[in-house]
């Protein structure tokens, strides 16, 4: 059965274990290559010592005599044919046997007339007098007359070679004493160390694997279970927030209702999170009269959305019961109900949650608009002029200004086609632009006046695009809600 790691724990452990195996394998390979080079260096040094010692025991005059007596290849056919050859052969043979060399020692001569390297005397049983040297003649020619060691290619393989000159009485090179050994013998000599390293690695990795999968695996499993539980809770919270957003969207009026009540309208709704602490609201009193509002509750996300739900529900309850009252009175009632709903009675000043709201009563029969605001203004575009009517500097709910609050009602006479704008502070407080500053109300006023010739729904496109361009890649700081109506 093929093992397929499906859990994060297994994947992590296998990745760690595979990495350790890979690193150890690299270390073993590097160590083996280093050991092989060391063995080759030692073998080359040993060959150099052998040729240096043996060359002192050989008489170069005997080599000169052989070269003068036998000038053609193959004239020496046995080791005992010539006394001088016999003496040289015996010394080479004994040195080869004593030092357990893989290849016989050779005396090599460079024949200038034929430009060939010729073997004059060899430690092998069969003489190869004046036969071509079985090696790289170009390599040896470059070393001729000197002493040392190196590597040479011969017969498709690499050999370690040590060489020492045989000099006459005047210091001239008569011939070269050559010792050779296959380079792979040094690699073979390094194999026991390689096998010991592999054996030690197997034992260590067996122990490491046991400890890794037994103890580290248990720790990873605990971490994985903790992560799974957190992920389940996160998914549950995310699903709950998404469902809360669905409920919130059901509480606020649809854009179609504004289209029924007004000649033109737009809604911009950009929550910072899934749910919002801002909401817009509308309620029809009769065919010619309605209330509209835009509110900005304390906080954003779920806390803000909970306050928004309370505020929206209170407006739905209060306005139908007090439809004959002006917006200022309704805001006073709304404040009392918000304080009661959040149990803020008797709390210290500055404590508690609440909301800022702009509330308007639109009466088309008398072309009259009543406005009251709690920290929120009304923007009124009348005959090409934009006016800003500020609300009172006191919120709905909380203990900022005591429990008893009075709000101011503003009475405006509008003409058909006038436009009003209600909005939260999220739009104008957004940081952005080239200097990373707030958008500010002055820019919003200029933008409304600049595009007042456009229908409201086209204005919404311009306002929304301008907000996104101003924000850029910066984080959205607060919920954004804006309501534009043609009264």
C-alpha positions, 0 to 999 in steps of 0.5 A, spaced: 500 500 500 502 506 498 503 511 503 500 518 501 501 524 507 494 527 507 495 531 514 500 537 515 503 533 520 506 528 516 508 533 510 512 537 515 515 531 518 517 528 511 519 534 509 524 535 515 526 528 515 527 528 507 531 535 508 536 531 513 537 525 509 539 530 503 544 534 507 547 528 510 547 525 503 551 531 501 556 531 507 557 523 506 558 525 498 563 531 500 567 527 505 568 521 500 570 525 495 575 529 500 577 522 502 578 519 495 583 526 493 586 524 500 588 517 498 590 519 491 595 524 494 598 519 498 598 514 493 602 519 488 606 521 494 608 514 495 609 513 488 614 519 488 618 516 494 619 509 490 621 512 484 626 517 488 629 511 492 629 506 486 633 511 481 638 512 486 640 504 486 640 504 478 646 505 474 644 510 468 651 508 465 647 501 464 642 504 460 646 508 456 650 501 454 643 498 452 641 504 448 648 503 444 648 496 443 641 495 441 638 500 437 632 497 434 626 494 438 625 487 440 632 485 440 632 484 447 627 478 448 628 475 455 631 478 461 637 474 462 639 475 455 644 481 457 647 482 464 646 489 464 639 489 462 638 483 467 641 487 473 636 493 471 630 488 471 631 485 477 632 491 481 625 494 478 622 487 479 624 487 486 622 494 488 615 492 484 614 486 488 616 489 495 612 495 494 606 491 491 605 496 485 599 494 481 603 496 475 611 494 473 616 500 474 619 502 467 625 506 465 623 510 459 627 513 454 625 519 449 628 517 442 629 524 438 630 521 432 623 518 432 620 522 437 617 516 441 617 515 448 620 508 448 620 503 454 628 500 455 627 496 461 621 494 465 619 490 471 615 485 467 617 478 466 617 479 458 621 485 456 619 490 451 625 493 449 624 500 445 617 498 445 612 504 445 610 507 452 603 505 453 601 512 456 600 519 454 607 521 450 605 528 450 604 529 457 610 525 459 614 529 454 612 535 458 615 532 464 621 529 461 627 531 465 624 533 471 621 529 477 614 529 481 607 526 480 601 527 477 595 524 474 595 522 466 589 519 462 591 512 459 587 507 455 581 510 457 582 511 464 586 515 469 592 513 472 597 516 478 604 517 475 610 518 479 617 520 475 624 521 476 630 522 471 636 518 471 642 522 470 649 521 467 655 524 470 654 530 467 647 531 469 644 530 463 637 526 463 639 519 460 632 516 461 626 517 466 624 512 471 616 511 471 611 508 477 604 508 475 598 506 479 590 506 477 587 512 480 581 508 482 585 504 487 585 510 491 577 511 490 577 503 492 581 505 498 576 510 500 570 505 500 571 503 507 571 510 510 564 511 506 561 504 508 563 506 515 559 513 514 553 510 511 552 505 517 553 511 522 548 515 518 543 509 517 543 508 525 543 516 526 537 517 522 533 511 525 534 514 531 532 521 529 526 518 525 524 515 531 525 521 535 522 525 530 516 521 528 514 519 536 515 526 540 516 532 534 510 528 531 506 528 537 507 536 538 505 537 531 499 533 532 497 537 538 499 544 534 495 541 528 489 539 532 489 546 536 489 550 529 483 545 526 479 548 532 481 555 531 479 554 524 473 551 526 471 557 530 474 562 525 469 559 520 463 559 525 464 566 526 465 568 519 459 564 517 455 568 523 458 575 521 456 573 513 449 571 516 449 578 520 450 582 514 444 578 511 440 580 516 442 587 516 441 588 509 434 586 510 433 591 516 435 597 511 431 600 506 432 597 499 434 602 493 427 601 490 424 604 495 428 611 495 426 610 487 419 610 489 419 616 494 423 621 490 425 623 483 432 621 483 436 618 488 443 614 490 446 610 495 453 609 497 454 603 502 461 601 503 462 597 510 469 597 512 468 589 514 462 585 512 457 588 517 457 596 518 455 601 523 452 605 518 445 605 516 440 609 512 433 609 513 426 611 510 419 611 512 413 613 508 408 617 512 403 619 507 403 620 499 407 627 500 411 626 507 416 621 509 422 621 514 429 619 511 435 618 516 443 617 515 446 614 522 453 613 524 454 608 530 459 607 535 465 603 532 464 598 526 464 591 524 460 587 529 459 592 535 457 597 530 452 593 527 449 591 533 448 598 535 446 600 528 440 594 529 438 597 535 438 604 532 434 602 526 429 598 530 428 604 534 426 608 528 422 603 526 418 603 532 418 611 534 417 614 528 410 611 526 408 613 533 410 620 533 409 622 525 406 628 527 412 631 531 418 634 528 425 631 527 428 634 533 423 631 538 424 625 535 431 625 536 430 626 543 425 620 544 430 616 540 436 618 545 432 616 551 430 609 548 437 608 546 439 610 553 434 605 556 436 599 551 443 600 552 442 601 560 446 607 560 442 611 565 446 614 571 453 612 567 459 617 568 460 622 562 463 620 556 461 613 557 457 608 553 455 607 546 451 611 541 450 614 534 450 620 530 444 621 526 441 626 521 434 626 520 429 629 515 422 630 514 420 631 507 413 634 506 412 635 498 405 638 499 408 644 503 415 644 500 418 644 506 424 640 509 425 639 517 432 637 519 435 635 526 442 632 527 446 629 532 453 631 530 451 630 523 450 635 518 445 636 512 448 638 505 442 642 501 443 644 494 438 649 492 438 653 485 445 651 484 448 653 491 450 648 496 448 650 503 451 646 509 446 645 515 450 643 521 447 638 527 447 639 534 454 637 537 451 631 542 450 624 540 444 619 541 446 615 547 452 615 551 453 619 557 457 625 553 452 630 555 448 628 560 441 624 559 437 630 558 438 632 551 435 637 546 436 638 539 435 643 534 430 643 528 431 647 522 426 649 517 427 649 510 423 651 504 425 647 498 423 647 490 422 641 486 429 638 484 433 641 490 437 635 492 439 633 499 445 629 502 446 625 508 452 621 510 457 618 515 464 621 517 467 615 514 468 618 507 471 625 509 475 622 514 478 617 509 486 618 509 489 618 502 491 622 496 498 624 494 500 627 501 496 621 505 491 626 508 484 626 510 479 627 504 475 633 508 468 636 508 471 642 503 473 637 498 466 633 498 463 640 498 467 642 491 465 635 488 458 636 489 458 643 486 462 640 480 458 635 479 451 638 480 449 638 473 449 630 473 443 625 475 444 623 482 446 616 480 451 618 475 454 622 481 454 616 485 459 613 480 463 619 480 463 619 488 465 612 489 470 612 484 473 618 487 473 615 494 477 609 491 482 613 488 483 617 494 484 611 498 488 607 493 492 602 497 491 605 504 486 601 509 479 603 509 479 606 516 471 606 517 464 604 514 462 609 509 455 611 507 452 616 503 445 618 501 443 623 495 435 625 494 432 629 489 426 632 493 
